[in-house]
Amino acid sequence: MTGIKEARVFFHSLLILGILLALVSVYFGSWQSSASAQTGAKIVSTADGLVSISVPGAPTTVDLVVLGARSSSDVPGPASEQLESENLSLGSVVFDLSQVDADGVAVDSASFSSPIKVTIQYSDADVAAAHGNPARLSVQRYDSSLGWTALTTSINLSEETLTTYVSTLGLFAVIGQPQPPAPTPTATKVPKAAFVPYSAATEYGVSTAVPPAPTETPIPPTATLLPPTPGDVSPGSNLLVGLFVLAMVMISAGVYQLRHTN
């Protein structure tokens, strides 16, 4: 019987060890694949270094992503009109994304196969466009049919950068949003003073106002503490449970000691 128990323990140990090794191999395999994907990413920046994109590496096609720096003069008239109508301000960063093949010929593609990370260095002019609050800055994409569309943008205040992910071509810009309107203060009503009547008394032909006598407030009787009556105090339920548990522990310890003594 002892040999069988030892064999079971041995095989159980092997099973647990195998499961642990499988988990470790799966974890490190996924970590290496993600690390290799990040290593193969292609970084492209504009000449002024204000905009940089991270393109996923090793695409199956020969298409290339082109990042072009633009200015406010490249923004179409309808786009500027929409910004003015919605009280939005155009920042200093405007750029576009396009695709070409290996020969430099433009590729008519509406979207990328994988999202592209875009990092933008914002300036004081961009903060001014957001009325002094950089948290009101956002990266937006312009489409001739849909107009400006705000993208999910994260901000790093210490590095003064904006980050977003795009998967479509088009014209992009940093847009400053207006500050939300301040809440309208609510008027607080001041309670009116209570009217207290006065009684008039005549003394030597002169009427004088005499305030009414103050009303005495009855003082409630004070409770008198009485000593407890013998036999009225009973232990709480928590104390009874604690005593019961302590008794069971003592009994079990005694029985265990007696068995090992015999």
Secondary structure, DSSP 8 states (H G I E B T S, - for coil): -HHHHHHHHHHHHHHHHHHHHHHHHHHHHHHHHHHHHHHT-EEEE-TTSSEEEEE-SS-SS--EEEEEEE-GGGS-HHHHHHHHHTT-EEEEEEEEEEEE-TTS-B---SEEEEEEEEEEE--HHHHHHTTT-GGGEEEEEEETTTEEEE---EEETTTTEEEEEEEE-EEEEEEE----------------------EEEEETTEEEEE-------------------TT-----HHHHHHHHHHHHHHHHHHHHHHHHH-
